[in-house]
C-alpha cells in the first residue's frame, strides 16, 4: 500500500511549481513520449443505483473502494483497458488491475469469459484473479456505469526514489450515465468548475525535504479530493444529495 496526498492549487502556480520540482523529478515514460508531455486519463466509474460508493466518500468512511474501467489517450481497437479496484484505508491506497483489449471489452462484460478475454501474459501477472474480483463487485452488487471522467495528467517520478510519484491533473470533465462504448468520447463531456489543478503525491517511505519545503512555501493544505465525487456533484443530477437514497434524475 502507498500513501496518497492530494492538494488543490490555483492554475497560475503550475509552471513555477514544476520549475521548482524539476531538479528532483523525471518524467513518466508514457507522458514523455507524447508531444504535449501529458496524457489523457479516461475512467468509467461504477456505482450502485443508490450511489453507495459516492456516499461512502461523502460520509467520510475511512475504508472504501472505487470500481472503474480505465483507458488512456485516444481510441484504438488494440488499446489496453484496465479493470480496476482502488481500495483506500485512510490515506493509504492499494490498486488491483486486470487488462483487456478495448476491442474485447464489450464481449467481456457480456459473457464474463475471463479466460478468453483477459490478458495474462508477462507484465499482466494476476490479471485473471483481479478480473474475478472486479466482476464479483460488478455483478454481486449490481453496479452500473455512473460517471465518465477524463482529464489530462502530467506524471513524474522522483530521481532518488522510484516509489515516489507526483502528478498534475487538469481539465477535469465528465459525462453522466456513460456506456462502455463512451470511454473515448469527448463531444458530450462537460467541464467541472474546479478552480485549479490537482497535485497528487504517492509515496511509501516519507516525504523528502524538497517536497516538504514546497508544501510549506505555498501553504498547501491536504484535502480529500475525489474526481468521481467532484464530477457527480457537478452533474447536478442528484436528488436527496444530503443523505442516502439519492438517485439520478
C-alpha positions in Angstrom: 0.0 0.0 0.0 1.1 3.6 -0.6 0.2 6.9 1.0 -1.6 9.3 -1.2 -1.8 13.1 -0.6 -3.9 15.5 -2.7 -3.8 19.3 -3.0 -5.9 21.8 -5.0 -3.7 24.6 -6.3 -4.5 27.7 -8.4 -3.6 27.1 -12.0 -1.2 30.1 -12.1 1.2 28.3 -9.8 1.6 25.3 -12.1 4.6 26.5 -14.1 6.6 27.7 -11.1 5.9 24.6 -9.0 7.0 22.4 -11.9 10.2 24.5 -12.3 11.0 24.2 -8.6 10.5 20.4 -8.7 12.3 19.8 -12.0 15.7 19.0 -10.4 14.2 16.2 -8.4 11.9 14.6 -10.9 12.0 12.6 -14.1 9.0 12.4 -16.4 6.9 9.3 -16.7 7.8 7.4 -19.9 4.2 7.4 -21.1 4.0 11.2 -20.8 7.5 11.8 -22.2 6.6 10.0 -25.5 3.8 12.4 -26.2 4.2 15.7 -27.9 2.3 17.6 -25.2 4.3 15.7 -22.4 1.0 14.8 -20.8 -1.6 12.0 -21.4 -5.3 11.8 -21.1 -6.8 9.5 -18.4 -10.3 8.2 -19.1 -12.3 6.3 -16.4 -15.8 5.0 -16.2 -16.8 4.7 -12.6 -19.3 2.1 -11.4 -21.7 2.5 -8.6 -25.0 1.1 -7.2 -28.3 2.6 -8.1 -28.3 4.2 -4.6 -24.8 5.6 -5.2 -23.3 3.7 -2.3 -19.7 4.4 -3.2 -20.4 8.1 -3.7 -21.9 8.4 -0.2 -19.1 6.4 1.4 -16.8 9.2 0.3 -19.2 12.0 1.3 -19.8 10.4 4.7 -16.0 10.1 5.3 -15.7 6.3 5.6 -12.1 5.5 6.2 -12.2 2.2 4.3 -13.8 2.4 0.9 -13.3 1.4 -2.7 -13.8 2.5 -6.3 -14.7 0.3 -9.2 -13.7 1.6 -12.6 -12.7 0.9 -16.2 -9.8 3.0 -17.3 -8.2 3.8 -20.6 -5.7 6.3 -21.9 -5.4 8.9 -24.7 -7.2 8.2 -28.0 -9.3 5.3 -29.2 -7.7 2.3 -30.7 -9.1 -1.2 -31.0 -5.8 -2.5 -29.7 -5.7 -0.2 -26.7 -5.2 -1.9 -23.4 -8.0 -1.2 -21.0 -7.8 -1.7 -17.2 -10.4 -3.1 -14.9 -9.5 -1.5 -11.6 -10.4 -1.8 -7.9 -8.9 1.0 -5.9 -9.1 0.4 -2.2 -8.5 3.2 0.3 -7.9 3.0 4.1 -7.5 6.5 5.5 -4.6 7.9 3.4 -3.3 4.6 2.2 -4.3 3.2 -1.2 -3.9 -0.1 -3.0 -4.9 -0.8 -6.6 -5.7 -4.1 -8.3 -5.8 -4.2 -12.1 -6.9 -6.6 -14.8 -6.2 -5.9 -18.5 -8.3 -6.4 -21.7 -8.0 -5.1 -25.2 -10.5 -2.4 -26.0 -12.0 -4.4 -28.9 -12.9 -7.2 -26.4 -14.3 -5.0 -23.6 -17.9 -5.3 -24.5 -17.8 -9.0 -25.1 -16.0 -9.5 -21.7 -18.8 -7.7 -19.9 -21.5 -9.5 -22.0 -20.1 -13.0 -21.5 -18.0 -12.8 -18.3 -15.4 -15.0 -20.1 -12.3 -14.0 -18.2 -10.2 -16.8 -19.5 -10.8 -15.8 -23.1 -10.5 -12.0 -22.9 -8.3 -11.1 -20.0 -4.7 -10.5 -20.9 -2.5 -12.7 -18.7 0.9 -12.8 -20.4 4.2 -11.4 -18.9 3.6 -7.9 -17.5 0.0 -8.7 -16.5 0.5 -11.2 -13.7 -2.6 -11.7 -11.6 -4.9 -10.2 -14.2 -7.4 -13.1 -14.2 -7.6 -13.1 -10.4 -8.1 -9.4 -10.3 -10.8 -9.6 -13.0 -12.7 -12.1 -11.0 -12.6 -9.7 -8.0 -13.7 -6.9 -10.3 -16.7 -8.8 -11.6 -17.6 -10.1 -8.1 -18.4 -6.5 -7.2 -19.9 -5.5 -10.6 -22.4 -8.4 -10.7 -22.7 -9.1 -7.0 -23.7 -5.5 -6.2 -25.5 -4.8 -9.5 -23.1 -2.0 -10.3 -23.7 0.1 -13.3 -21.7 2.8 -15.2 -22.3 6.0 -13.2 -19.8 8.6 -14.5 -17.3 9.0 -17.2 -14.4 11.2 -16.0 -11.5 12.4 -18.2 -8.6 14.7 -17.5 -5.0 15.5 -18.6 -2.2 14.3 -16.5 1.5 15.2 -16.2 3.3 12.5 -14.3 6.7 12.3 -12.8 8.8 10.0 -10.6 11.5 11.0 -8.1 15.0 10.7 -9.4 16.0 9.3 -6.0 13.0 7.1 -5.1 11.1 5.5 -7.9 8.3 4.7 -5.5 7.5 8.4 -5.1 5.2 9.6 -7.8 4.0 13.2 -8.5 1.1 14.1 -10.8 -0.6 17.3 -12.0 -4.2 16.8 -13.2 -6.2 19.4 -15.0 -9.1 19.9 -17.4 -11.4 17.6 -15.5 -14.5 16.8 -17.5 -17.4 14.3 -17.3 -20.5 12.7 -18.6 -23.2 11.0 -16.6 -24.7 7.6 -17.4 -22.0 6.5 -19.8 -21.9 3.2 -21.6 -18.7 1.2 -22.1 -18.5 2.4 -25.7 -18.3 6.0 -24.5 -14.9 5.6 -22.9 -13.1 7.6 -25.5 -15.9 10.0 -26.3 -15.2 13.8 -26.0 -18.1 15.6 -27.6 -20.6 15.1 -24.8 -18.2 15.9 -21.9 -18.7 18.9 -19.7 -16.0 20.7 -17.7 -16.2 21.0 -13.9 -15.9 24.4 -12.3 -13.0 23.2 -10.3 -10.6 26.2 -9.8 -7.0 25.0 -10.3 -5.2 21.7 -10.8 -5.0 18.7 -8.5 -1.5 17.9 -7.2 -1.1 14.3 -6.1 1.8 12.7 -4.3 2.0 8.9 -3.9 4.8 7.5 -1.7 5.9 4.8 0.7 8.9 6.0 2.7 8.0 9.5 3.7 8.1 12.9 2.0 11.5 14.2 1.1 12.6 17.6 2.3 12.2 19.2 -1.1 8.5 18.3 -1.2 8.1 19.4 2.4 9.6 22.8 1.6 7.3 23.2 -1.4 4.2 22.4 0.7 5.4 24.9 3.4 6.3 27.6 0.8 2.9 27.5 -0.9 1.0 26.8 2.4 -0.6 23.7 0.8 -3.4 22.0 2.8 -4.1 18.4 2.2 -7.8 17.8 1.2 -9.9 14.8 0.4 -10.4 15.2 -3.4 -12.2 12.6 -5.4 -12.7 13.2 -9.1 -15.7 10.9 -9.2 -17.3 12.9 -6.4 -16.4 16.2 -7.9 -18.0 15.2 -11.3 -21.1 13.7 -9.7 -21.7 16.9 -7.8 -21.1 18.9 -10.9 -23.5 16.9 -13.0 -26.5 18.3 -10.9 -28.4 15.1 -11.5 -28.7 14.0 -7.9 -31.8 14.1 -5.8 -31.6 13.9 -2.0 -27.9 14.7 -2.0 -27.9 15.3 1.7 -28.4 11.7 2.5 -28.6 8.1 1.4 -31.1 7.1 -1.1 -30.1 9.6 -3.8 -30.8 8.5 -7.3 -30.1 10.0 -10.7 -32.8 12.2 -12.2 
